[in-house]
Amino acid sequence: MNGHTLMEWAQQPQAVVGLTIAVAVLLLWNLAQAWRWGAFMRRWKQLMQHSEGGSLEHTLYETLRRVSVMEETLKAHGNHLQQLQSQTNTCLQRVGLVRYDAFPDMGGQQSFALAVLNEQGDGVVLSGIHSRHEMRVYAKPIQNRASSIGLSEEEQHALREASQFK
């Protein structure tokens, strides 16, 4: 199709009407797209504005910064918790107490054997022997739930109680 034939075709009334309709449809479609674009931009601006006046981008950055700070804090607390846990294993925390009458003529179970151990079973057994005229207290070291010094029946019972304590 050459330029002369194209000019003849463009001057026909059907072609002019068809092209006018096509331009009108494209114009309406363009106006609709411009309206949709404007509505999108209004929603976008609303989204980008935080309720307190700052931008959504700023809010997201601030939230990420806070999460990062919280992660660091959580890690520090985890390390501190591990340190405390290792310290509690060596703290005296298991207790066994036996009260008894050391002498047949004494009542009220004023004598006692007290075993205090840490998580590994190390600690001390304290014994208090009460008589009418005096009170004597003895301490015996405990390592791994045993003593190198002989233990009385009451002290052994207190040690068993402390060893079973959870």
C-alpha positions in Angstrom: 0.0 0.0 0.0 1.6 3.3 -1.1 1.0 6.8 0.3 -1.6 7.8 -2.4 -3.8 4.7 -1.6 -3.5 5.4 2.1 -4.7 9.0 1.6 -7.7 7.8 -0.4 -8.6 5.3 2.3 -8.3 7.9 5.1 -10.7 10.2 3.3 -13.5 7.7 3.1 -16.3 8.5 5.6 -16.2 4.9 7.2 -12.5 5.2 7.9 -12.9 8.7 9.4 -15.8 7.4 11.7 -13.8 4.3 12.6 -10.7 6.3 13.5 -12.8 8.9 15.4 -14.4 6.1 17.4 -11.0 4.5 18.0 -9.5 7.8 19.2 -12.6 8.4 21.5 -12.2 4.9 23.0 -8.5 5.4 23.6 -9.2 8.8 25.1 -11.7 7.3 27.5 -9.4 4.5 28.3 -6.6 7.0 29.0 -8.8 9.0 31.3 -9.8 5.9 33.2 -6.2 4.9 33.6 -5.3 8.4 34.7 -8.1 8.3 37.3 -6.9 4.9 38.6 -3.4 6.1 38.7 -4.5 9.1 40.8 -6.5 6.9 43.2 -3.4 4.6 43.5 -1.2 7.5 44.3 -3.6 8.8 47.0 -3.6 5.3 48.6 0.2 5.1 48.3 0.6 8.4 50.0 -1.7 7.4 52.8 0.2 4.1 53.2 3.5 6.0 53.3 2.2 8.3 56.1 2.4 6.7 59.5 -0.5 7.4 61.9 1.8 9.6 64.0 2.9 11.7 61.0 6.1 9.9 60.0 6.6 7.9 56.9 6.0 4.2 56.7 9.6 3.8 55.5 10.9 5.5 58.6 8.6 3.4 60.8 9.9 0.2 59.1 13.5 1.3 59.7 12.8 2.1 63.3 11.1 -1.2 63.8 14.0 -3.1 62.3 16.4 -1.1 64.5 14.4 -2.0 67.6 14.3 -5.6 66.6 18.1 -5.5 66.2 18.5 -3.9 69.7 16.2 -6.5 71.2 18.2 -9.4 69.6 21.4 -8.0 71.1 19.7 -7.6 74.5 18.3 -11.2 74.2 21.7 -12.5 73.4 23.2 -10.6 76.3 20.5 -12.0 78.6 21.1 -15.5 77.3 24.8 -15.2 78.1 24.0 -13.8 81.5 21.6 -16.6 82.2 24.2 -19.2 81.2 26.6 -17.5 83.6 24.1 -17.6 86.4 23.2 -21.2 85.7 26.9 -22.2 86.0 27.1 -20.3 89.3 24.0 -21.9 90.7 25.5 -25.4 90.2 28.1 -24.5 92.9 25.6 -22.8 95.3 24.4 -24.6 98.3 20.8 -25.6 97.4 20.0 -29.1 98.6 19.0 -29.4 102.2 18.3 -32.3 104.5 17.4 -31.8 108.2 16.9 -34.5 110.8 15.9 -33.6 114.4 16.4 -36.2 117.1 16.9 -36.7 120.8 20.6 -37.3 121.4 20.1 -38.5 125.0 17.3 -40.7 126.3 16.6 -38.4 129.2 16.2 -35.3 126.8 13.0 -34.7 124.9 11.9 -32.2 122.3 14.3 -33.3 119.6 16.6 -30.4 120.2 19.6 -32.1 118.5 19.9 -32.0 114.8 21.8 -33.0 111.7 21.7 -30.6 108.8 23.2 -31.5 105.4 23.6 -28.7 102.8 24.9 -29.6 99.3 25.4 -28.0 95.9 24.3 -29.6 92.6 27.5 -31.8 92.5 26.9 -33.1 96.0 29.6 -31.0 97.7 28.9 -29.2 100.9 28.7 -29.7 104.7 26.9 -31.6 107.4 26.3 -29.6 110.6 25.4 -31.5 113.7 24.2 -30.0 116.9 24.1 -32.1 120.0 21.9 -30.7 122.8 22.2 -31.8 126.4 20.9 -30.3 129.6 24.1 -28.2 130.2 25.6 -27.5 126.8 25.2 -27.5 123.0 27.9 -28.7 120.8 28.1 -28.1 117.0 30.2 -30.2 114.6 30.8 -29.6 110.9 31.9 -32.3 108.5 32.9 -31.6 104.9 31.1 -33.5 102.1 32.5 -34.2 98.7 30.5 -36.0 96.0 27.8 -36.9 98.6 30.3 -38.6 100.9 32.5 -37.6 103.8 36.0 -38.6 104.7 35.0 -38.2 108.4 32.6 -40.9 109.8 29.0 -39.8 109.8 26.4 -40.7 112.5 23.2 -42.4 111.5 21.3 -39.1 111.8 24.0 -37.3 109.7 23.7 -40.0 107.0 19.9 -39.7 107.0 20.2 -35.9 106.6 22.7 -36.4 103.7 20.3 -38.8 102.0 17.5 -36.3 102.3 19.7 -33.5 100.8 20.8 -35.8 98.0 17.2 -36.6 97.0 16.0 -33.0 97.2 15.0 -31.6 93.8 
